[in-house]
Amino acid sequence: MNFFKKIINSLNQMSSPIYTFNAHSSELSFLLPNDEKIDFTLDKFDVKTRHDPYAIDAYTFNNPDIYFEYIHLDSVCSWNGLARGYFVSLLQKTIKEELELQERFEFGHYEFSTYKTSKNSYIHLICIWEVNKEVFIIDKKGVLYKNFINLLDSDYKYEFTDKKMYELDAEISLVKQNSLNQYFNASGD
């Protein structure tokens, strides 16, 4: 029986999205490796649809707690490098500060990174990847970052409580900048 349960769980994980955003309920949902979900409710947000010939669906989201970009590429498209690397590079260019990696953790389809800026403030970045989908979340206050990692690793010790978080007020969009920088394109291009 365990064999069949493992197969069903594997099929369920493949068919369930890792990340969803419901604008009507103002809720972000994340699928954890144990098939549980974490929900994060957001208030007062601004969503902007982004357009690119290689993207099926793309948008940026901004509110006082988080900023994120969601990118779903067409199945015939691919990244021309590491998506997270492109996002961090564009972030540095946008805020005009160097970033130094302080910590990084990976759990399945999730990657958590904290960067220290050249002016001694901190930026939490959560990257989520699926087939042809990328989500880049900047947690402006550290609440989602801390709670999310603690669900995945109960031994995690959050060391940024008394640190100054970077006050992001800029838009960072790989999709918006793709025509200039060619972050992604059709696989044969």
Salt bridges, closest charged atoms under 4 A:
ASP65 OD1 - LYS141 NZ 3.20
GLU111 OE2 - ARG84 NE 2.29
GLU111 OE2 - ARG104 NE 3.75
GLU171 OE2 - LYS48 NZ 2.36
GLU171 OE1 - ARG50 NH2 2.72
